[in-house]
Amino acid sequence: MDLAKLSKCRSTSCEYKKLLRQLLKRVQERINILSCIFLLKKLKKQKLQQQSQMYMTDNVIKIQKTFRGFYSRKYVHDFFKRKRQIIEMDKHVREKKNEILLGLEEKRKKQLLYDKKLKDAKIHSAAKNLHHLVSTKAQRGVYNYKIENIIKEQQDKIKKKKKHKK
């Protein structure tokens, strides 16, 4: 009986070993399949992460293109503030220019009055000596050539000044 049991066990052990081998093969195949599935999932996850990274990078670039310099344009180099400053400076410069032009015009008028008074004084002093009672010397008359030359010289000088001012 022991022999029969042994032979039976032997055949069972062979069957058992055969079943174990088959089971091991299946387990190995399943493990390989699972490892392949895991590897595929891992690769798929990496690819999705890479795609999302590229998507985010592209969107970040688009946002940066849109808002490049926004802060500096808005706060550091404020266009409207600069425009107001330029308008105020232009207004100030125009006011100062008008003041200077008025001052120059007043100076020119004063100079013209002074020149006219000087001219009148020269003519008066020249004509004062032409009177026949001024001295005992005989005068040639009112139309003295020397005085005419002085008057012409003064008129030429005045004309030249006017030309230079224009």
Residue, then its C-alpha position, 0 to 999 in steps of 0.5 A: m500500500d505504501l508503494a501504491k500510495l507512493s506511485k500515486c503520489r509520484s504521479t500526482s507530484c508530476e501532475y502537481k509539478k506540471l500544474l505548478r509550472q503552468l501556473l508559474k508560466r501564467v504568473q510570469e505572463r501575467i507579471n510581464i503583462l502587468s509590468c508592460i501595462f505599468l510601463l505603458k501607463k507610466l509612459k502615457k503619464q509621462k507623455l501627458q505630463q510632457q504635453s501639459q508642460m508644453y501646453m502650459t509653456d505655450n500659454v505662458i509665452k502667449i500671456q507674456k507676449t500679451f502683457r510684456g511690459f504691462y507693469s512698466r507701461k502702466y506704472v513705471h512709464d505711464f504714458f498718460k502721466r508723461k503726456r500731461q507732463i509734456i503738455e504742462m511743460d509746453k504750456h510753461v514754455r509758451e508762457k515764458k516765451n511770451e513773457i520774453l517776447l513782450g520784454l524784447e518788444e518793450k526794449r525795442k520800443k524803448q530803444l526806438l524812443y531813445d534813438k528818436k530822442l537822440k536824433d531829435a536832439k542832434i537835429h535840434s543842436a545842429a539847427k540851434n546854431l543856424h540861427h542868424l542871431v547866434s553869432t556874429k559870423a555869417q551863416r550860409g543859411v538854414y540848409n547847411y551842407k554839414i548838417e544835411n550830411i549828419i541827418k542823412e547819416q543818422q537816417d541811414k543808421i536807423k534804416k540799417k538797425k531796422k533791417h537787422k532787427k527784421 
